[in-house]
C-alpha cells in the first residue's frame, strides 16, 4: 500500500476537539493518519482552509501531511459548506494530479460527496466513514436537510467500501440506506493507551484543583445532540448532594450558543452553582486527567455512531452511564462496565449514577472491567485493518454508480 488521500472537508485534525465543530471525528482522523503513517502508508489529509494565516501544507509527523484547500470563506459555517464541496474537490484534484494517491478515504458526508466526484474524475477507489448518518439523527429528533439524505444515499451506492464503527452502524447502513453488506467493513476506532489508562484518582483531582467530593464528568461539544442539560438535571436528582458535575467542552454548531445558555440556565434554576464546574475545551491528551478524576462519566447523547468519550473513559478505568443508542450499546456492557439508559429521562440517569456513587467497590470493579474491554481497541489495529482494505481495493474493479 503506497498512499492514501484522507478527506476531512469540514473540520481539521489540527483543530482542538470541543471547539466549534471539532470533536471525535478530529481525533479519529488525526490518530488514524498517525497510525497509518507509522505503518508505512504515505498519508495526506485534505481539509478546508479555515483561517487566513494557515500554511498550505503542514508536516505533522513522518509520512503524514495536512493540506489546506481553499474552499469558500474561512469563516463559513458548516451549514454553508455544501456550496463549496465542488471547489474543495477541485483543489484536492489539482494536488492529486501532481502527487497521486492509491485510494481516497472520506470522512463525514460532505467529504464523501467530494470523494465521490474525485473517484470518477481520477479513477480511484473510494472508502467512506460517515461518522453520523442523517436518517439516524432524524430518528433521534435532530433535523437534517433532505439534500444530505439524498447525497448519502448516492455516495453509499457507489462507495467501494464503507467503514462502520460497529455492527449497529453497519445494520443502519443496510436498513436505512440499502447499502450492500459485502462492501461494509466494521472497523472500530481505537484509543491511545499511552495517554488513556487507569491512574490515581486523588492525584488527578489534585492536579485539577478538585476536592474529594464525588465527581460526575461530561466531555463533549455543548449542543442539544450531546445532552448537557440532561447531565445537569440528573445531577439535581442525585441522592448525595455533595456530588459535583464537571462539564468539559464548548458551544458547537448553529444551536451551540443556545444550548450553552440553556445549560447555564438549568444550573441557575436548579441552584447548582456550587456543584457544577464548566471547563473550556482541552487538548485531547489532557482529557485523561479529567477522566481519572471522575467517579462516573455520563454520555446522555441522542445518537452516537461510536462514542469515543465512552471508550476513553473505559480505558482510564471509569464506568460510564450512557444513553442506549448507537455505538454506546457496543462500548458499554450494561451492569458490567457501566449502565445503559433507555430514553433521556434525567431521573433514570440519576438512578444509575447513584448506584455507582453509593457503591464505590462495585464502581471500581466496573472500572477495571471497562479497562479490560478498552484494551481490545487500539489505533494500530484500526490502521492495520484499513491498510489491508486499501490494498485489497487496489486489486478490485471499481464499483459503478447504480
PyMOL commands that set and color helices and strands:
alter all, ss='L'
color gray80, all
select helices_A, chain A and resi 24-38+78-99+109-122+134-139+146-158+167-177+181-183+201-208+224-226+228-236+256-269+284-293+308-315+328-331+346-358+360-374+379-394
alter helices_A, ss='H'
color red, helices_A
select strands_A, chain A and resi 3-7+42-48+57-61+64-69+103-107+125-129+161-164+184-186+215-219+244-248+276-279+296-299+320-323+338-341
alter strands_A, ss='S'
color yellow, strands_A
deselect
rebuild
show_as cartoon
